Each structure stands twice: as C-alpha cells, then as structure tokens.
Amino acid sequence: MSQNEAPIFDLELPDPDSDTISNLEFLARLEEAWAVCDRFDLQTEIWRGRILVAVRDREKRGGEGRGTGFLQWLREREISKTRAYTLIQLAESADRMLGDGVLAEDSVNQFSKRAFLETAQADPEVQQMIGEAANDGQQITRKQVRRLSDEFTAATSPLLPEEIRQRTADNLLPPRVVAPLVKELAKLPEGQQEDLRRVLRDEPELERIKDVTMTARWLSKTSESGLAVRAFQQGNLDLDKAIQEAQRLDALGILSDAVYQAQQVESAVLKLHTSWRRLGGLQERLWVESGSSTPHLRDVLTALQTLSGTTMRVSLGELAGGKRVRLQLVEEAPDQLEPPPLP
C-alpha cells in the first residue's frame, strides 16, 4: 500500500433479499458489524482528540497563549469548539486510563464508543473494575458500565443514609433506582438533603425512595427555574418558604411545573420581542424600497403588518380550532411597570 493510499475498511453484510438466512441471524450479523464500526469510530475519535491536543499545545509552546491559532485551525476544518473540547477530553481520558495502567493498549477495542465515554466519566473505582474486565477480553457495553456505576454509587455515596446503603449492599434495593436519588440529592443544599435523608431513615423502602427522588427533582427544578424568572425579582418574594408551603399542601410538583412554565413564558416573550422589533424594521425598509410597480410585494408587506404592528394577530391553526391570539405589545419604561392585580 502506498503512503497516500487509504486503508480499506470492509465488512461483509448479509444480503437483505436472501431467503436462506433467518431474520434472527440477519439482525445478529448486522449487530456484529455495527459493533465493529463503533469500535473503529472510538479509535478514530481518540486519535482526533490527540491531534487537537497537539495543535493546542504547539500554540502554547509558541508563546501565543491566546488560542487564536487553535481556533483558526478549527474553523478551517469546520469543527466547533464544543466538539473539539469533547474530543480532547476523550483523548485525555483514554491516555489517563492507559497511563495509569487501568487499560492495556489493545483493550480499547473491547469498548463501544458510548461505553468508553461512560467509563471515562465514572468513578476511578468503577474504571478499575471495567478496565480489568476489558483486559480479560470481555466486550464492554454501555449498559454494563452504567450498572456497575449505579452499584458503586448506591453502595458508597455519603449523600445516602446508612440504611439505604446497607439495604442496597444486601440486594434489597436495586442500584438503578437508588443511583438517580444520589444524582438529585447532589443538586440540593445541605438542609434540604438532611430533611430528605430523615424521611429515608424512617422508611428505607423502594416506593419511598422513588417518592423522595421525585421530591428532590422538584425542589432543584423549582429553585433553578425560580432564579431565572424575572417576575420573582419584583417585590420581596421568599421562594424557599413558598416551596415549604407547597410541600405541606402536597403541591410541590404543581409549583415546580408552574415556575418552569413561567421561565419558558418569559424566555418566549424575550424572543418574541426581539423578532418583533427586527420584523418591524425589515418591513419598514422594504416598504420604503417598494412602490406602485411592486403590487405583490406590497401585498406581502401589508399581510406582515398583522405581525409587526403594536397589535399582533396570530392564527393557532386547525389543531386549535382555527382560533387566533391577539397580543398587544407596549414597551414601557421601568418606572411605568406596576404589579398585575391578582385574579
């Protein structure tokens, strides 16, 4: 093979029109071929990441230090910064596991791409267990990595009460249910964590774990969305106490959804205002450029007036029974704003 000749990557796929192969065998052979592609793709991604590390480090050596050359290299190859740093992280994870002796060099072939990414993000103890299995020649799947990671988290996380960790270790609780609880607890402040741990100590049962996980998710979602809702910045609101009151009413889920939807409404209004202003400017410019010789263009601009004026009329389409929404947009100075009356 010459230096410039690309290596041949060839797979023998079953004939989809063949009557001599069962559907089960057909799918099995395709699954094998897909796994080969997955492993080939993983090695390619690791090497791409190593190339990007070399480009980045070469620029640092030159003393530039501002990243302009690296970014130019990415632009020339139409690689986004997000993808570039993902590849770099993948390559660094691979080199770290290889350098630490967690993996043998050829054991990378035992992973699918997703399984390797999961392993790279797992705790060092989980990486060690997965590495030993891969070094022994076992095929590593994403499902296997997640199972081991869940088992380790459920058995060792300090966020869980001892009762839950012990029952998980005794196989009385499934790790796949306990692990999401740890993830949600980690998002909460210590006070809320302790309140939920107290509930779990009193009743370390499966259904209670599911309930507490959902409660933790609602708590974090409400607090996170609440920080972004501008309507809450007017007046002296105490969202934490409102959350406690909603919990007493067993309505925390409703409050969580309401705060999230409020965030979505404000975000939509901001985007609407930006588009409305831009549409108005474009419509006005086109109207000045057009004249009696462009009647069809004028018709289009006249139709756009229903969206670019201070009063908008938008059809909701047939799914909403042909209803229309009428909105009036009025830009006010901050000192003109008044809180809306309660219903």
Secondary structure, DSSP 8 states (H G I E B T S, - for coil): --TTS----------TT-SSS-HHHHHHHHHHHHHHHHHHHHHHHHHHHHHHHHHHHHHHHTT--SSHHHHHHHHHTT--HHHHHHHHHHHHHHHHHHHTTSS-GGGGGGB-HHHHHHHHTS-HHHHHHHHHHHHTT--B-HHHHHHHHHHHHHHH-TTS-HHHHHHHHTTSS-HHHHHHHHHHHTTS-HHHHHHHHHHHHH---HHHHHHHHHHHHHHHHHHHHHHH-GGGGSS---HHHHHHHHHHTT-HHHHHHHHHHHHHHHHHHHHHHHHHHHHHHHHHHHHHH--TT-HHHHHHHHHHHHHHSSEEEEE--GGGTT-EEEEE-----GGG-------
